[in-house]
Amino acid sequence: MSTNKFPEELKSIFEEYAAKEGDPNQLSKEELKLLIETEFPSLLKGPSTLDDLFQELDRNGDGEVSFEEFQVLVKKISQ
């Protein structure tokens, strides 16, 4: 998957995974893992683990990743 997706496409990808369980506007750690393994598999090949990534993205510490927090990841990988 190219990281040059349009915001609408990113939003629909985010929503597809976020709707799998719990809050449809938030990604749980499991949903984030599934999204990354499916859409951005090269992300988990480096030294950072899913736990590190989740902790970095979950800025407000609520245990879930919002779309705004997810966009930080997208910006990071598209540089």
C-alpha positions as CSV (number, residue, x, y, z in Angstrom):
1,M,0.0,0.0,0.0
2,S,1.3,3.4,-0.9
3,T,1.5,5.9,1.9
4,N,0.3,8.6,-0.5
5,K,-3.3,7.7,0.2
6,F,-5.8,10.5,0.2
7,P,-7.2,11.5,3.6
8,E,-10.6,10.0,2.7
9,E,-9.0,6.7,1.9
10,L,-7.1,6.7,5.1
11,K,-10.3,7.6,7.0
12,S,-12.1,4.7,5.4
13,I,-9.2,2.3,6.2
14,F,-9.2,3.5,9.8
15,E,-12.9,3.1,10.1
16,E,-12.9,-0.4,8.6
17,Y,-10.5,-1.6,11.3
18,A,-11.9,0.5,14.2
19,A,-15.4,-0.9,13.6
20,K,-14.2,-4.5,14.3
21,E,-14.7,-4.2,18.0
22,G,-15.6,-1.7,20.7
23,D,-15.7,2.0,19.8
24,P,-16.0,2.5,16.0
25,N,-14.1,5.8,16.2
26,Q,-11.0,4.3,18.1
27,L,-8.5,1.6,17.3
28,S,-7.8,-0.9,20.0
29,K,-4.3,-2.3,20.2
30,E,-5.5,-5.5,18.4
31,E,-7.2,-3.4,15.7
32,L,-4.1,-1.3,15.2
33,K,-2.0,-4.5,14.9
34,L,-4.3,-5.9,12.3
35,L,-4.4,-2.6,10.3
36,I,-0.6,-2.4,10.4
37,E,0.0,-6.0,9.5
38,T,-2.4,-5.8,6.6
39,E,-1.9,-2.2,5.3
40,F,1.7,-1.3,6.4
41,P,3.5,-4.6,6.9
42,S,7.0,-3.0,6.5
43,L,6.4,-0.9,9.7
44,L,6.9,-3.8,12.0
45,K,10.1,-5.0,10.4
46,G,12.2,-2.4,12.2
47,P,13.3,-2.2,15.8
48,S,10.1,-0.7,17.1
49,T,7.5,-3.1,18.3
50,L,3.7,-2.8,18.2
51,D,3.7,-1.9,21.9
52,D,6.2,0.9,21.3
53,L,4.2,2.2,18.3
54,F,0.9,2.0,20.2
55,Q,2.3,3.8,23.2
56,E,3.7,6.5,20.9
57,L,0.4,6.9,19.1
58,D,-1.9,6.8,22.1
59,R,-1.0,10.4,23.0
60,N,-3.9,10.9,25.6
61,G,-3.2,7.5,27.2
62,D,-6.8,6.2,26.9
63,G,-5.7,2.8,25.6
64,E,-7.0,3.4,22.1
65,V,-5.9,5.3,19.0
66,S,-8.1,8.0,17.5
67,F,-8.1,9.0,13.9
68,E,-6.1,12.1,14.9
69,E,-3.5,10.0,16.7
70,F,-3.4,7.6,13.7
71,Q,-2.6,10.4,11.3
72,V,0.6,11.0,13.3
73,L,1.7,7.5,12.2
74,V,0.7,8.2,8.6
75,K,2.7,11.4,8.5
76,K,5.7,9.7,10.1
77,I,5.8,6.9,7.5
78,S,5.2,9.1,4.5
79,Q,8.2,11.2,5.1
